[in-house]
Amino acid sequence: MTDDRVRAAAASGLKKILKPVAEDLRAVDRVFDEILRPPTPQVRVMVDHVKRFKGKMLRPALVMLSGRCFADIGEEHHRLGAVVELIHVATLVHDDVLDSADMRRGLATVSSKWDNESAVLLGDYLFATAFALSSNLEDRLASRYLSWVTGVVCQGEIAQVVERGNLDLTEEAYLDIIEKKTAYLFAGSARVGAEYAGADEPAVKALTDYGMKMGTAFQIIDDCLDLEGEEARVGKTLGTDAGQGKVTLPVLQYLRTAPKEECRVMREKLGSGDPDVRYEIRGRLVESGALEYAQEQARRFATEALRCLDVVPENRYRETLAEIARYTLSRQR
């Protein structure tokens, strides 16, 4: 994947990249709004707030694009898009509790605006709503499969919590965690989109693999942004990984390659519990090449994602999937 194409994807912006399915995503929004109408006033206020957390709409876009690669799509895919977005938003609400984050999409998190208990229960409500919506589809594949995917996501989140502060974590274990907590939902979105459009088994597998590879690249870049991003641009509380002892790929690479004394200092800083430690360690990670190493690994996964598209019919929707993989490397939020 050339730097020129990555820069071109960045310049285009995600909204422009997703233009081929813009009408589909508006339909997903309508389903999302229709299904999230709780009768309880207190819950309705919280739901109206969390609806504004819908940002990139990447997961619903994968459902639409994977479907349109093979056939015309309609209401069934739009409902699937709403399901995966509900699951995603629920994980964001829970993540903000785990991370003690104050800001999401430039807004107060549910946990900071209300409290942790309300945020956990709201996330549960969103999960329940997603599964209720998926169970109403004529084919129960999505209900069974996306329920399983959600369980995998939760396992990834639990593993990340358990491994906090484990600065001896292996790169393999780190990749396993981010695949579970992030990439599986990307993969699941691409898979259901293709399956519900009648794609054959090799194509379904290829798009599932595409989602896994692209989602892994996405999370590695997200981890890099937590260290080097600008909070106003990224739109969420940064420094939570470093401040809470979450081990990310740039840090793992630094600890694996830096001199012993420098590693000792780094370990002390990461154990401080201060999110502002990211400003102190960022320079070390850049100078040592650890940040560049992580970005290169993201590039490798994104390139592998592009190769997965070789078995998909050539059309504008396949090209959009390719553009998303390139955009993943260039994003700044």
C-alpha atoms as one frame of an Amber mdcrd trajectory, in Angstrom:
protein
   0.000   0.000   0.000   1.610   3.267  -1.115   1.846   6.371   1.051   0.240
   8.381  -1.765  -2.917   6.283  -1.649  -3.088   6.502   2.145  -2.755  10.298
   1.958  -5.426  10.414  -0.735  -7.811   8.477   1.521  -7.088  10.891   4.371
  -7.748  13.881   2.157 -11.049  12.414   0.949 -12.389  12.019   4.466 -14.601
   9.180   5.579 -17.891  10.887   4.740 -16.836  11.205   1.110 -15.495   7.640
   1.043 -18.842   6.295   2.281 -20.884   8.274  -0.243 -21.861   5.115  -2.241
 -23.869   3.908   0.781 -24.893   7.303   2.172 -28.594   6.651   1.567 -28.296
   3.230   3.204 -26.686   4.796   6.274 -29.502   7.328   6.511 -31.913   4.392
   6.488 -29.877   2.760   9.282 -30.197   5.993  11.262 -33.963   5.889  10.858
 -34.126   2.296  12.124 -31.820   3.236  15.000 -34.129   6.084  16.023 -37.272
   3.991  15.633 -36.032   1.124  17.783 -34.612   3.361  20.545 -37.787   4.831
  21.991 -37.879   3.706  25.609 -41.101   4.624  27.441 -39.283   5.460  30.695
 -38.518   9.230  30.718 -35.202   8.896  32.568 -33.954   6.290  30.102 -35.208
   8.295  27.125 -33.095  11.290  28.156 -29.990   9.098  28.361 -30.772   7.387
  25.061 -31.195  10.756  23.321 -27.754  11.713  24.629 -26.061   8.490  23.587
 -27.579   8.616  20.090 -25.149  11.441  19.468 -22.256   9.000  19.994 -22.875
   7.550  16.541 -19.804   8.753  14.695 -18.057   7.085  11.791 -20.834   4.480
  11.255 -18.085   2.187   9.956 -19.661  -1.048  11.131 -23.052  -0.395   9.511
 -21.160   0.765   6.410 -19.408  -2.619   6.260 -22.796  -4.342   6.389 -24.057
  -2.215   3.491 -20.925  -2.408   1.356 -20.426  -6.149   1.828 -24.029  -6.664
   0.816 -23.961  -4.329  -2.177 -20.857  -6.048  -3.528 -23.195  -8.918  -4.455
 -26.798  -7.707  -4.693 -29.282  -4.919  -4.187 -30.077  -4.548  -0.501 -32.943
  -3.126   1.488 -34.660  -3.090   4.865 -33.080  -6.311   6.143 -29.568  -4.916
   5.727 -30.617  -1.599   7.249 -31.866  -3.419  10.335 -28.613  -5.385  10.483
 -26.716  -2.103  10.310 -28.693  -0.775  13.251 -27.976  -3.963  15.210 -24.196
  -3.721  14.819 -24.251   0.008  15.615 -26.294  -0.631  18.773 -23.755  -3.238
  19.862 -20.923  -0.829  19.121 -22.482   2.095  21.019 -23.199  -0.193  23.979
 -19.514  -1.158  24.117 -18.541   2.538  23.996 -20.774   3.313  26.993 -19.216
   0.454  28.954 -15.683   1.336  27.793 -16.051   4.863  29.145 -16.893   3.430
  32.566 -13.847   1.156  32.469 -11.605   4.009  31.299 -13.060   6.689  33.621
 -13.361   8.793  30.460 -15.077  12.184  30.549 -15.525  12.825  26.833 -16.748
  10.861  23.820 -17.378  12.359  20.354 -16.767  15.746  21.955 -19.629  15.154
  24.427 -19.789  14.202  28.082 -19.760  10.429  28.524 -22.811   8.811  30.095
 -20.792   7.899  33.172 -19.575  11.472  33.685 -22.936  13.107  32.922 -24.853
  10.702  35.150 -22.930   7.974  36.992 -21.250   4.611  36.452 -24.261   2.584
  37.560 -26.550   4.295  35.072 -23.974   3.907  32.293 -23.593   0.158  32.867
 -27.359  -0.331  32.872 -27.796   1.813  29.766 -25.172  -0.253  27.946 -27.076
  -3.390  28.946 -30.288  -1.835  27.623 -28.618  -1.123  24.278 -27.343  -4.708
  24.036 -30.814  -6.050  24.813 -32.352  -3.768  22.177 -29.833  -4.973  19.580
 -30.616  -8.624  20.241 -34.369  -7.984  20.191 -34.024  -6.293  16.788 -31.871
  -9.090  15.353 -34.266 -11.779  16.609 -37.076 -10.196  14.577 -35.267 -10.876
  11.297 -36.708 -13.741   9.266 -33.360 -15.561   9.221 -31.960 -16.168  12.716
 -28.324 -16.279  11.537 -27.611 -12.695  12.616 -29.238 -13.204  16.009 -27.108
 -16.265  16.775 -23.896 -15.059  15.192 -23.901 -11.469  16.448 -24.780 -12.676
  19.960 -21.680 -14.860  19.792 -19.591 -11.962  18.468 -20.777  -9.773  21.358
 -19.632 -12.448  23.784 -16.204 -12.452  22.148 -16.031  -8.642  22.422 -16.810
  -8.865  26.137 -14.110 -11.523  26.577 -11.621  -9.156  24.941 -12.617  -6.332
  27.272 -12.270  -8.614  30.305  -8.855  -9.815  29.142  -7.712  -6.211  28.723
  -8.828  -5.344  32.266  -7.138  -8.448  33.709  -3.897  -7.651  31.864  -3.732
  -4.007  32.950  -0.315  -3.254  34.304   1.186  -6.424  32.807   4.133  -4.840
  31.058   5.449  -8.293  30.188   2.479  -8.992  27.924   3.524 -10.552  24.626
   2.663  -9.009  21.274   0.699 -12.150  20.451  -1.440 -11.732  23.573  -1.953
  -8.032  22.795  -3.146  -8.856  19.272  -5.511 -11.495  20.632  -7.078  -8.893
  22.940  -7.590  -6.238  20.279  -8.942  -8.766  17.807 -11.582  -9.784  20.338
 -12.477  -6.306  21.618 -12.508  -4.548  18.233 -11.844  -6.604  15.118 -14.483
  -9.294  15.647 -17.325  -6.781  15.363 -15.846  -5.409  12.117 -15.563  -8.976
  10.840 -19.084  -9.804  11.972 -20.489  -6.729  10.228 -18.831  -7.669   6.937
 -19.899 -11.301   7.252 -23.610 -10.709   7.881 -23.710  -8.119   5.100 -22.334
 -10.621   2.608 -24.333 -13.623   3.834 -27.656 -11.801   3.775 -26.891 -10.735
   0.195 -26.425 -14.350  -0.886 -22.635 -14.311  -1.353 -20.949 -17.693  -1.731
 -18.840 -19.202   1.049 -15.378 -18.142  -0.274 -16.550 -14.544  -0.617 -18.143
 -14.543   2.844 -14.897 -15.867   4.337 -12.834 -13.291   2.436 -14.961 -10.409
   3.695 -14.912 -11.777   7.241 -11.103 -11.929   7.032 -11.068  -8.403   5.571
 -13.024  -7.172   8.589 -10.648  -8.891  11.018  -7.529  -7.464   9.368  -8.953
  -3.985   8.924 -10.345  -3.951  12.463  -6.972  -4.953  13.896  -5.266  -2.140
  11.978  -7.984   0.240  13.185  -7.361  -0.605  16.854  -3.563  -0.350  16.569
  -3.970   3.140  15.114  -6.466   3.937  17.887  -3.828   2.937  20.444  -1.305
   5.196  18.716  -3.778   8.096  18.752  -4.220   7.658  22.512  -0.534   8.551
  22.785  -0.049  11.097  20.028  -3.479  12.436  19.136  -4.966  15.840  19.901
  -7.937  15.503  22.251  -9.992  18.213  20.541  -9.519  16.531  17.164  -9.935
  12.936  18.286 -13.033  13.906  20.263 -12.559  11.691  23.322 -10.528  11.554
  26.501  -6.962  10.549  25.636  -4.186   9.129  27.751  -6.441   6.561  29.399
  -4.389   3.635  28.091  -1.131   4.945  29.491  -2.717   6.278  32.672  -4.492
   3.024  33.513  -1.671   0.684  32.645  -3.209  -0.698  29.451  -0.422  -2.169
  27.405  -0.426  -1.100  23.762   1.806  -2.065  20.864   4.079   1.035  20.887
   4.785   0.497  24.595   5.368  -3.237  24.139   7.850  -2.565  21.354   9.685
   0.042  23.434   9.978  -2.281  26.428  11.213  -5.046  24.162  13.970  -2.999
  22.509  15.026  -0.132  24.795  18.058  -0.296  27.143  17.389  -1.771  30.574
  17.553   1.518  32.516  15.237   3.274  30.070  12.782   0.399  30.387  12.864
   0.778  34.168  12.003   4.477  33.886   9.224   3.723  31.420   7.733   1.097
  33.723   7.693   3.604  36.589   5.931   6.203  34.498   3.333   3.747  33.219
   2.609   2.686  36.781   1.950   6.254  37.936  -1.781   6.221  37.161  -1.534
   9.669  35.562  -3.075  10.004  32.069  -0.788  12.962  31.366   2.136  10.530
  31.380   1.481  10.127  27.661   3.083  13.522  27.075   6.207  12.347  28.904
   6.536   9.030  27.142   5.478  10.095  23.655   8.914  11.500  22.832  10.623
   8.298  23.928   8.288   6.195  21.813   8.858   8.385  18.754  12.633   8.619
  19.131  13.030   4.885  19.702  10.978   3.997  16.625   8.383   2.138  18.739
   5.509   4.296  17.516   6.645   3.852  13.920   6.833   0.092  14.486   3.211
   0.007  15.647   2.102   2.076  12.669   3.973  -0.278  10.343   2.167  -3.269
  11.868  -1.128  -1.484  11.264  -0.051  -0.946   7.672   0.707  -4.665   7.342
  -2.761  -5.643   8.579  -4.445  -3.089   6.310  -2.482  -4.422   3.324  -3.598
  -7.957   4.173  -7.181  -6.671   4.367  -6.857  -5.308   0.832  -5.665  -8.687
  -0.443  -8.780 -10.322   1.010 -10.873  -8.319  -1.443  -9.348 -10.082  -4.457
 -12.149 -12.679  -4.546 -14.908 -10.049  -4.329 -16.501  -8.844  -7.587 -14.964
  -5.640  -8.926 -17.375  -2.769  -8.419 -17.577   0.604  -6.672 -18.495  -1.042
  -3.369 -15.383  -3.224  -3.315 -13.309  -0.133  -4.061 -14.992   1.652  -1.162
 -13.991  -1.205   1.141 -10.420  -0.769  -0.106 -10.605   2.977   0.566 -11.762
   2.291   4.128  -8.671   0.142   4.737  -6.470   2.971   3.473  -8.356   5.558
   5.518  -7.830   3.466   8.663  -4.103   4.202   8.482  -4.533   7.932   7.971
  -7.290   8.757  10.434  -6.762  11.291  13.194  -9.972  10.648  15.140
